[in-house]
Amino acid sequence: MADSKIILIVNCGSSSLKYAVMRMPEREQLGKGLVERIGLEMGHLEQKANGKVYEVNQKIENHKVAMELVMKAMTDSEKGIIKDTKEIAAIGHRVLHGGQYYYDSIVINGDVKKAIRDCFDLGPLHNPANLMGIEACEAAMPGLPNVAVFDTAFGMAMPEKAYLYAIPHEYYEKYSIRRYGFHGTSHKFVSNEAIKFANLDPKNAKVIVCHLGNGASISASIGGKCVDTSMGLTPLEGLIMGTRSGDVDPAVLQFIMNKEKLTPDQMLNILNKKSGVLGMSGGVSSDFRDINKAKEEGNHLAEVALDAFIYRVVKYVGAYVAAMNGVDAICFCAGVGENDIQARKIICEHLSYLGIKIDDKANNVRGERRVISAPDSKVKVILLPTNEELQIAIDTYELTNK
Ligand code: ADP
């Protein structure tokens, strides 16, 4: 029987710190919390454990102070999660970008921190915050192993033909410009769990994961190793998302920039924050529930945005089936993938050429792990809720329990 250990999972943003406490390998979540508005006038911490809520409202100067408050919250005698922080065996950190350095999660030392710093250029919004979280934990709980779980690691298994862009090679050599892919922790979790859940061949199973949330991406993997994924150097490429455009002809950008007198940063901001179904629908919403509602009320642009979103998913799935010369399982996860029954049905109906048959009764569910294809479907379709926190806990436990 493997040793039972308590793992703290930390996900730092520039002004936030999300955390969870899990008992591994039992996969039991003991509690979780969120610190917001770090560095602002008034900060906020909220923790939920054992049906109890612990709250703090005070100025929280930086991530180190936030971490100290988290330790107090976790060990609160009435509403806490654990008795003593000494019970924590290791800390797992979500880190956005591992550049070309890391193909897998790793125990953090000076070299790892340097690499995370070297990738500030590639993940300017997230990597500095991720590093602050790591250093705050090192200061608050000295001596504990910290593990970095990179969102880009899963995509590092891709072959050159999938990750190199068809631009002059010198840019790859000089600046490491390539496809990295994101949501890697989610794609890793869902593809590995699907192999176990559907009893697929762990070495050769061909799996496509559709992570359809506000940010959306698709991956193709063989035996749990990524062979292609839709996001690129940044999370902007690929599918149509809540506010991100996904694939566009790059010449469109030059055209708009010239006409509207925009800087590259302004143009990128439009592609990241004002495009996707929000932009396509003429500003209805980035939330797919609102887009669905507007469509039902007869809003034509909302209908087109939804159609285009689904159409792009279907095109990517088709491309990845071709890339792998087959597929054994297609999985749906994240906000839309786990909840939008109709979207899953329409996507699967487009895939009938693969012998896919959806079971309407099985599909009539939200957020539950289950096979939603009919028994005689040639490809298994699986609704498999993602759990990035759990994957971070799994990696942290495995790396520190050797
Ligand atoms: P992210 O983590 O990228 O912010 P999520 O995975 O939480 O995104 O997904 C959020 C999206 O899921 C939202 O656009 C929301 O509208 C959508 N969503 C949630 N429930 C439903 C539903 N019942 N039908 C359609 N979309 C839904």
Residues whose N, C-alpha, C, O or C-beta is under 5 A from the ligand:
A	BS01	ADP	L212 G213 N214 G215 S286 D287 F288 R289 A334 G335 V336 N339 D340
